Amino acid sequence: PTVLGRARRTSASRAPALGAAPSLQARAAVAVGDTVGLNVFNLSARTCARAIPVRARVVYTGARAVVYEDVANALAGSMDAELRRVGEEFDATMLPILERNFGNALAMDAKLDADGKIAMLFTKTVNDSMPNVLGFVTSCNFYAKRNTGFAASNEMELFYARAPGAGESAAAWRYNLRATTIHEMKHVVAYAEKIGRAGDGIPNYDDDWLEEGSARLSEELYARTFSGAAWRGNAGFASTVGCELALCDERPYAMAKHWTRMHLYYRSVDALSPLVGSNDINATFYSSAWSLLRWALDHYAGGDEAGFLRALTLEPTLYGVANLAARTGRPPAEMLAEWGQAMFLDDAPGFAPLRAQLGFPSWNARDLLRGLSAFSPGSYPGAFPLAVRQAPFGDFLSQDMLLRGWSTAYFELSGTMRAPQLLELRAPNGGPAPATMRMAIVRLE
């Protein structure tokens, strides 16, 4: 997922004065079989002035979705049934989830093409120029061509996605793509709402980790429609991720991507951060940010999951951690401590926490991680892979930590306690630890 074309959130004097697109004349409605010209932005170019032109045929037009296929795709003309299914599922299942929980993807439609539709373009251009990308969106398409720097804008709500690759079946392509569709359309909602509300000002784009984590939440809500997993229902492996991986029915690859990345995150937890880190080569922050948001929803949304998510998405002034703290009413340091403890303690055998916040009511994390390891032990070694340093009561010293912002190191002290235990945080040079470091302790009996 990409956020190409964002205005930097700097002072108003330094930020570009973009201005939302003025109302345009409604574009003529397209019909199945029509071909049109569309522009595909290249992620590496980082510009809204130039793009790759393609010819695209309309394959589906529904209540709110229009599906286009690049006529140059290798399988062009033979994918109509699968592409129609993508459009139909978006109209029937995905868009209601987005509208109920996040906002209006068509909030700017009157100032764009005014056709009441959200477009999807499936094109080999994504495969050719962005081989590791399934799909993306860009804010470039939410501004008028006549705005300086936006000459390539399509002036429409648009999601780009890859076409089937060489040797890839239509069914396999659709299996991998479907959850990506709602993920990227959640970004469309954020762009439409935030650019529209900004008027001639600078849009209130949220921090990347929060935007990507909440997009992963849209995938989770979508996945519930197949698994039957309930909010705060402590879902396990077999009926969710296990079924996706075993292709037990027609559901897509959705929650599996969350938990495979969480497995990697657990293994290197003290070197990674849900707030994005330069060393996060596996992009685990997509899933750790989701985990943090899921934990917050489970404990602080009351009975209104959708209301919490809408408030998070539509927040007009706060960003990132401050935005989340405003929703939970808890200081960031306390949230980090309890979320971190929950990763270790959730469904721990024989342990019943006195604080509900020390668990994940919606997911049985240990069962999920154990199931992944059993499914593919070579890829996901360890039934519970959280990196925990073992230490005895009494004297011990750990000097091998490099903690990043919002990362956590775990120590489990065990044995026979013969005297009160002193725990002290120190910097590598022996001086006082940074003031931003905190210690949280749980006693297991």
DAWO-V26510 format. One record per backbone hydrogen bond with DSSP energy under -1.0 kcal/mol. NH is the residue of the N-H (numbers start at 0). CO is the residue of the C=O. If there is no record, write none. Layout:
BEGIN
nh:co
NH:CO
NH:CO
END
This chain:
BEGIN
nh:co
5:2
9:7
13:10
14:10
17:15
19:198
26:112
32:57
33:30
35:55
37:53
39:51
51:39
53:37
55:35
56:68
57:33
58:66
59:66
61:64
65:117
66:59
67:119
68:56
69:121
70:54
72:69
75:72
77:74
82:78
83:79
84:80
85:81
86:82
87:83
88:84
89:85
90:86
91:87
92:88
93:88
94:89
96:92
97:93
98:94
99:95
100:96
101:97
102:97
106:103
108:105
110:107
111:108
113:108
117:63
118:156
119:65
120:158
121:67
122:160
125:122
127:123
128:124
129:125
132:129
135:159
138:3
141:138
142:139
146:143
149:146
151:47
152:149
158:118
159:135
160:120
161:133
167:164
172:168
173:169
174:170
175:171
176:172
177:173
180:176
181:177
182:178
183:179
184:180
185:181
186:182
187:183
188:184
189:185
190:186
191:187
192:188
193:189
194:190
195:191
196:192
197:193
200:197
204:202
210:206
211:207
212:208
213:209
214:210
215:211
216:212
217:213
218:214
219:215
220:216
221:217
222:218
223:219
224:221
225:222
226:222
227:223
232:229
233:360
234:361
239:236
241:236
243:239
244:240
245:241
247:242
252:174
258:254
259:255
260:256
261:257
262:258
263:259
264:260
265:261
266:262
267:263
268:265
270:267
275:272
279:276
280:278
282:279
285:282
286:283
287:283
288:284
289:285
290:286
291:287
292:288
293:289
294:290
295:291
296:292
297:293
298:294
299:295
300:296
303:300
307:303
308:304
309:305
310:306
311:307
312:308
313:309
321:318
322:318
323:319
324:320
325:321
326:322
327:323
328:324
334:330
335:331
336:332
337:333
338:334
339:335
340:336
341:337
342:338
344:340
345:341
347:344
350:347
357:354
362:359
363:234
364:362
367:363
368:364
369:365
370:366
371:367
372:368
373:369
374:370
375:371
379:375
386:265
388:409
390:411
392:413
406:403
411:388
413:390
426:430
429:426
436:433
END
